[in-house]
């Protein structure tokens, strides 16, 4: 068996095992451990993800199987033998667009903090990178296994209409966060008013751009409604006069490396470009690679001869703004999205009245106020 095939089979096995453990009750502890089952599973997965390839290329297949079994055996124990100390505890699933994006780590943090307050559990799942087919498969796996509620950020709004309908038909509450699926049977959307956020970004951009200047837009996936709405709001605010270059918006598929390559390619093709609008903060998460991609235009950002306005205010992005490699950021509140998603799912389960839309708000961050956000 080649390495790629073996890795794929193992990933599939681990995903199936995870589907069997997320609904485990919040029992006091695993026998012989102070950890709850879900805490143990989290540590197991962190161990898997942190494993580095062995330097000895002569490692035998048996040795590899032994390493994998070292992770799988404890997971099987959890599925089969964990004590049922609190069978009434509710368990929810958070399905993100891309687990590799730190934005969703913040969503998860907020969700878990709220779950701890409410006495329920939550597990985050999702594709490693934004992929419509993978996200739908994960959602359908969750539906088949069963859960008390699902919160999902849609890679493709329309593609989720049918799977969400399937979940609701089985009596599973569904809410969306970050990226909505408004035509589906989801019961609520929790997140940014993306059109209004785009307007705020467009106004900030317009104030700095020269008249008749040229600009390019970098986005994630073309079918993500949150990104579509941001771009619509941005263009609405920008109005007539500025010129969007041919081929824009450029899609990075929510990939940080691809976003860097697109910046380099765009600046090569359009050397006199006056600015970028990033509908998400992907390139600014790359740190030094982002600065290198800007090339000679990098120092011009600080002097406002080259304009960069972006969504998101994660710590690495705020740092680049403070160093002069962006002019304005539209900050979202991902932890609040996660917390409100769990609160809303609990309310639905308790048959309480809910809103259909919860606007978590935005912050406009500039070089003048960035220090206050860094301190937060």
N, C-alpha and C positions, 0 to 999 in steps of 0.2 A: 504494500500500500504506500503510495507516495505521500509526502508530508502535507500537501495541500488537501488531499482527500481525507487524510486522517484528521486534520484540524477541523475540517468541515463537519465530519461525523461526530467528533467530540463536542463541538459547539452545539450541534443539534441535540446531543444527549444531555448536555448540561442545561439547555433551555427547557427540555422536557422535564428534567428533574426540578428545575426552578418552578415550573408550573404546578408541581406537586407539593411544594412547600410554602408558597406564599400565603395559603389559607390556614397555616398551622395556628392553633390558638396561642395566646400569649401566656403560656405556662410559666411557672416560676423560674425554671431553669432546666437545661439539659442535665441528665444524671451525671454527676462528677464534674459539673461546670457551673459557674455563676452566670452563664450566658443564657438568654432566652433562645428558642430555636431560630427566630428571625435574625437575632444579632449574630448567631453562629453562622448562619447562611451568608450573611453579609461579609463576615471575615473570610469565609471559604472562597467567595467570589473574588474578594480583594487579593487573596493569595494566588488564585488562578491568574488573574490579570497581571500580577506583578512578577510572575515567573519569567525568567530570562532564558533564552535558548542556551543550552550547555555548550561550553567551549570545546568539549570533546566530541568531534564528529563521528567517533566510532561507537557512540552510545547505542546499546542494543535495543531492539523493539521491546523485549521483555522489561528492560529498565524503564522505558517510556510508559508501558502499561502500568507498571507499579506506581509511577508518579501520578498517573491519572486516577488509578484506583484509590490512592491516598486521599483524593478529593471526593470521588464519587461515593465511597463507602460511608463517610459521615453524612452525606446528603441522603443516601438511602436509609440510614438510621433515623434521620429526622422524619422522613416520609412514613416510615413503618412503626417507629417506636416512641415518638415524642408523647409525653403524657398530656392528657386532655384536662388541664386545670381550669380552663376558662373558655368553654366551648361557645359562649355567647358573644365573644368579642368580634366586632366587625372588622373585615379585612378588605382594603381597597387596592386597586392597581392604578398606577400613574404611568401612562404610555407617552413617552416623549418623542420628538422628531428624531433626535440624534443624541445618544448617550455620550458621544465624544465631545459635545458642546458644553462648556462650563456654565452656560446660561441655565441648562436643565439641572445641573448640580445644585444651583441656587433654588430652583423650583422644588427639587426634592427636599432640600434642607427645610424650607418653609412647610412643606407637606408633613414631614416627619415630626417637626416641632408641634404642629397642630394636632397630629394624630396622638402624640404623647399626652397632650392636654385633654383630649376627648376620650382616651382609653380605647383607641382602635389601632390598627396596624395599616401600613401602606408600603408597597413595594414598587419601585420604579423599574420599568422595562422599556424596550425600544430598540430600533436598529442602531448599530454603531455610528452610521452616518445616515443622513436623511434619504430614505428610500421608500417609495410608496408601497411597493409589493411586500417588502419585509414588514412594514408597519401593519399592513392589513393582515398578514399571516399571524403576527403576534397577537393582534386584537382578536382574531378568530380563535386562536388557541386559548386565550383568556375566557372567551365566551363559552367554549366547550367545557373547560374545567370548572367554570363558575366562580363568581366573586360577588361581594356585596355592592360593588360600584366601581365605575371606570371613569377616570379623567384622562383625556387624550388631547395632544396638540397635533393638529392635522397637517400631514405633509401635503395631501391633496384633498381639498374640502369635498369635492363631489365624489371622489372615490370612496369616501367613508360613509356615504349615505346608506348604502345597503348593509354594511357590517353593523353600523349603529342601530339600524332597524332590527337586525337579528338579535342584538343584545337586548333591546327593549322588549322584543317579543318573548324573551326568556325571563323577563322581569328584572333585568339588571339596569340600575340607574346609570345614565351616561351624561357627563358634562365635558365641555371642551375648555381648554385653557391655552393662552398664548396665540394659537392659530385656530380659528373657528371652522365649523362646518354648518353654516346657518340654515341650509336647506335640508338638513338631516333631522332626526327626531331627538337630538340631544336636548337635555332639559335646561341647560344654562351654559352661558359662555362667561369665563372669568379671564380678564386680561386687559391689555391696552386698547384704548380707542385708537386703532392704527391709522385711520384716516386723519384724525385730529393731530396725532403724533407726526404724521407726514407733513401736515400744514405747518406745524411748529418748526420742523426741519427745513422746509422750503423757505419760510420767512427768514430764518437764520442765514441760509445760503444766499438768498436774494440780497440781503443787507451787505454782504461782503463781495458779491460777484460784480465784475465790470459789466456795463451795459453791452448787450450783444455778445457776451462771453459764451464759450462752449463748455459743455459739461458731459460727464458720463455717469451712469448709475450702475452700481454693483448690487445684485440681488442674489437670493439663495436658489429656491426652486420656483419656477414660473407658476405652478399651480397652488402655491401657499397663499391663502387669502389674506393673511396678515401682511405679507410683503406686497401683495397687489394693492391693498388699501393704502399702505405707506407711500408707495410710489404715486398713486393717484392724488393723495393729499399734498405731496411734495410738488407735483407739477401744477396743481391748482394754485398753490401759493406763489410759485415761481412766475406764473403767468406768461405773457408774451415777451419776446425780446431775447432771451437766452436760447442757445441752440444745443439740442441734444445730438451727440455724434451718432453716426450710423452704426448699427449693431447693438446699441444700448437699449434696454438694460442687459448687462452681461451676467450670466448665471454661473455661480460657483458651486451649486448643489450643496450649499451649507458646508463646504469643505474649506478649511483654512488654507492648506497648500494651494488649492486651485484658485482661491481668491488672490493670493500673492502673484501667481502666474498671470492672472487676468490684469492686474494692475500694471505689471511689467509690459505685457503685450499692448495694452491700451496706450500707455505713455510712449511706446515705440512707434505705434501707428499714428498717434495724434500728439506730437511733441509740443504743440502750442496749446494743449488743453488747459482750461482755466480752473477746473475743479472736478471733484468726485462727490457723489452722494452714495454712502453705503447704507442700504436698507437694513443691514445687520452688521454687527461688529466683527465679522470673521477675520478680515486682514489685520485688524488691530490686536488680535489675540496672538499674532505671530511675533510680536516684539521686534527684535533686531532685523528679522527677515522682512518685516514691513518697512522699516526705515530704509533698508537696502533697496527694496523694490521701488521706492519713491525716487531714488537716485538724486540727480541734481535738483529735483523739485522739492525735496525734503525741506531744506532750509527756507524755501519760499512760503511754506505753510505758516511759519511763525510770523513772517512779515506780511502775510495776507495777500501775497501775489499769486498763490495757488491755494484754493479753498477745499477743505475737506470737512464735511458734516456727516456724522454717522449716528445710527441708533446704538444703544446699549452703553452701560456704564459699569461693566465689571472692572475689578481692580487693575488689570493690565491695560485696559483701555483708558481709564482715568489717568494712569501714569503717563501714557503717551500724549494725552491732552496737556498735561502739566508741563511736559517737555517741549511742547510746541509742534507736535506732529498731527494735530487736528485742531479745528477752529471751534467746533461746537458738537455736543453730544445730546441726543434725546434718550434720557435714561428711563428704562422700564423698571418694574418692581417684581422680579421673578419669585422671590420668597413669598410675597403676598399672594401671587397667583397660586402657588402650591398650597398655602394655608387655607385660602378661601375655597379652593377646590375640595379639600377634605371636609371643611365646615359645611359646604353645600351638599355634598354626598350624604353626610350624616343627617342633615335636615330632611333630605328626600326620604331616606330610610325611616326617619321618625315621623314621616307624613306631615312635615311642617311646610308652611308656605315659603317659597323662594322667589327671587327675581330671576328673570331670564337672561339678564346681562349685568355683570358686575365690572365696572370700569376701575381698574387698579391704578390708573393715573400715570403721568410721566413727569420727568424733571428735565429742564433745559440746563445743561452744564456747559460753562464756558471757561476760558482761562481765568476770568475774574472771580468765579465762585468755586472752582474745582477743589481747592484745598478743603473746603467744608465737606465735600462729598468723600474725599479720600479719608478724612478723619472718621467718617461714619463706619 
